[in-house]
Amino acid sequence: MVEVQDIFIKYGSEYRKNHKLTLVQHNAMSSIEKCRTSQLGGHKDVCENCGNVQISYNSCRNRHCPKCQTLAKERWVDNQKYNLLNIGYFHVVFTIPDTLNLIVYQNQRELYTLLFKTVAETLSELTDDKKYLGRYTHRIAISNNRIISMEKGKVTFKWRDYKDASKWKLMTLSADEFIRRFLIHVLPNRFMKIRHYGLLGNRNKNTKLKICKKLTNTPVLSKVNISTIELIQKITGRNLSKCPHCGSSNLKRFIYCKSPPNTIKTA
C-alpha cells in the first residue's frame, strides 16, 4: 500500500529544491520519511519458546505523521465517549475566503487562533436562529488509507462525497501538488489542533458535564485506562505481548539505540 512516507521519499528531495519550506515543514517531512525505519532505532523481539525474531523500528511521533497519529487519534476518539451526552450532534466545517489564504499561511498562529475564537462566537450566535442550521460543506482529508496509487509523478487517492450519497470518488494530483496540499496543513510548533469551548472548556468541565448528563439522562461511564498494547490490539487485532508465530508470551527484547549497531542492549 502506498503511503505519504513513500511519496515524500520518492519526490520530497525534488520538492525541497523547488520550494521554500518553513523549518516546521522541513522537520515534518524529515520525520515522516524516517518514521519506523532503522534511522530512528528500534527493537528486536526474540521468542525464547520457538526462536522467532521480529524487528520493529521506532515511530517519529511527529503530530503530522499519518502513521503516528493513527494511535493518537484512536486514543482521543476512545476518550470522547466519556464526554458524549444523550443528544444529537452536528459536524460543522468553517472555511475562509481563498483570497485570504496567503496572509493566513504567513501568519498561521495568529489567524488560526483568531479563527477558533470567531467560530466559537459565531456558533453561539447562529444556533439561536433555526434558519442558519442544516447547511453543508466538506473537505478532503489526506491519510494513508485513502491513497490508491503513485506512478509517473502522480498520486491518486479516494475521497467520500457526502453530497452524492456518500459515494467514494477518485482524485489524481501531481506529486508536487499532493505534497504542497499536505504541507499547508503542517501547523506551527505548540499550536493546539483541537480546542474546547463552552461545556467542554477546561473551566469547571467536570461539574458542568455532570449536570448536563443528569439533565439529558446520559449514563455515567466509569473511565477505563487502556494501555498502548491494548489499543494497538484493538486497531490491528495483533497482541504485541505474544509471539506472532507460536503465541508464547516468553519474549526477550533487544533495543537498538539508533541504526542497528554491532552491539545491542537487552531490555
N, C-alpha and C positions, 0 to 999 in steps of 0.2 A: 504494500500500500504506500502511495506517495504521501509524504508529509511536508509540512512547512520547512523542516530541517533540510530535507533533500533539495528543495528549491533554493534555499539560502546557500547550501554547499555548492551547488552547480552554477548558480547565477549571481551569488552575492558579491564575489570579488569584482566582477564587471560593473555591478550596480554601484559599488563604493567608488569606483574610478570615475563614474559619470555623474554622480550626485553628491551634494554636500549633506552630510548627516550630522545630527547632534550627537553629543557624547552618549546620551542615554540610548539613542537608536543604535549607535555602534556597539554599545555594551549588550543590548538586547540581541542583536544579530549574532554577535560572537558567542554569547551564552547558548543560544538556540542551536548554533552549529556544533558546539561541543557537548551538548546535553546527552548524557548516557553513552558517552564514548570514553575510551581509555585516557583521554586528556584530562578528565576530571577525577581519575582514580575510581576505585570501586571495591568489590569484594568477591571472594570465591567461596561458595558453599560446597563442602565435601561431605557426602553421606558416608558415615562410618559403618553403615549396615551393608550397602551394596557398592560403594565406591563411586557413585555418580557424582560428577562435577558440574556445577552451574556457576557461570560468571555473570555478575551484574555490575554495571557501571553507575556511578553517581549521577543524580539529576542536577541541572544547573540552578534550579529553584528561582529562576527569573520569573516574575509575575506575568510576563507577556508570553512565556513559553507555553504552547498548546499542550505539550506532554505534561509538564509540571502542574499546570493549572487544572488538569482533569481531577486530580486528587483533592486539591483545594476547593474546587467547585463542588464536588460531591460532599465534602465535609460541610461546606456552607449550606448547601441545599438540605442536608440532613438536619442541621441545626435550626433551620427556619420553621420546621414543623412545630416547634415549641412556641412560636410567635403567632401562628395562624389562629384566626377566630372563625366561628361557625357562621360565616357570611360569604357573599360573593366578592370576587376580586377582579380588577381590571389591569391590563398591562398597557400603559400609555407611553408612547415614544415622542419626545420633543426634539425638533431639529432647529437649525438656524439657517438664514438665507445664505446661499452659496457665495454671495458677494462678500461675506464676512470670513470666508474660510482662511484666507491668508493671514489676516490680522489675528484670528483665533489661534492659528498654528504657531504664530510667532510669539504669542502671549498666553500659552496654554494654562498655566497655573492660575493666573488672574481671571481669565474669561471663563474657564471651566467652573471655577468657584462661584463666579457671578451667575453662571447658568444654573447651578444647583440651587442657589438662593432664589432666583426668579421663578424657577419651575415650582418650587415649594409654595411660593406665594400665589402663582397662577392657578395651581391645582386647588388651593384653598378657596380661591375666588370663583373659579369656573364650576366646581362641583356643587355650588349652591344654586346653579341655574341648569335645569334639565336640558335646555336646548343645546348646550355645548357637549353633552355626553353622546357617546356612540360613534365618534369619528375614528378613522383608522389610518395608520401608516405602518411602514415596516422598514427594516434594514437587513442587509445580508451579512451575517456573521461568518468570519473565516475561522475554520477549525480543521484539524487533521482529518476527521471522519467525513468531511464534505469534499475533500479533494479527490477527483476521479483520475486524472492523468497529468503527466508532464512530458511533453515532447515537442521537438522543433521550436524551442523557445516560447512555448505557450503552456498555460496552465488552465485546465478545465475543472470546475467544481460545481456542485449542486446547491440549490437553494430552494426553500419552500415558499411558494406563492400563496399566501393566505387569502388573497382576493379571488383566486381561481381554485376553490375547493381544496386548498392546501396541497396542491399538486407539486411534485418535485420537478424543478427545471434545471437546465444546464447553462452555465455561463463560461465563456472562454476569454481569457485575458493574456496579453503578453506577460512573460515572466517579470519584465521590468515594471509593468503596471501592477501586477499582483503584489510585488514587494513594496511598491510605493503605497498601495492601499493598506497593506499590513502595518507599515511603519508609521503611518499617520495616526494609528491608534496606540502608539507607544507613548505612555504618559510620563510627565516629569517625576523625578525621584520623590518619594514620600507623599505623592498625591493620592488621596483616597479615592478608589474607584466607586465604592458604594457608601452612601451616607443615609442616615435615617433621620427623619423629621417627625414631629407630632407624637403620636402614640409610641412609636418605636425609637424616639430620640433618647439619648442616654439619661437625661434628667428624669428621675422617678419612673423609669421604664417599667420596672417590676411591679410597682404599685398600680400604675395605670393599666398595665396588661392584666393584672389580677382582677381589677374591677370590670374591665371590658369582657373578660372571659365569663364572669359571673352574669353580666347583663345579656350576653349572647348564648348562654347555655353551652359554652365550649368546655369540653372535658379537659382537665388539667393533667398533662402528661408528666410522668417522672422522667427527668433527664438522665439519659444513659450515655456515658462517655465511651465512644468507640475507638479502639486502637487503630493505628495505621495499618497493621497487618489485617485486621478485621475489615477495614474499609476497602483495602485492595482486593480482599477475597469477595466482598460484596460486588465490586465493579467488574472484576475479571473472572471470578469463580475459582481462582487459584489460592491455595493456602501456602503462603511462603514459609511457614514454620515446618513444613513437611517436605520430604524428598519427592520431587515430581515423578521419579522412576519407581520407587518401591513403597512410598507413603510413610517411611520412617521419620520420626522426629529427631533422630540421632544425627544432627548436622553439626559440622565444625566449620567455623567461618575464618577465613584469612582475608585481611584487609590490605588493599593497595592504597598507599598514600597519594600517589599521583599516577602517571602512566605506569603499568605493571613493571616494577624493577626486578632485579635478580633475586632480591630477598624481600619477603613479605612478613607482616605481623599476624599473629594469631589473635582473634577476637576473644 
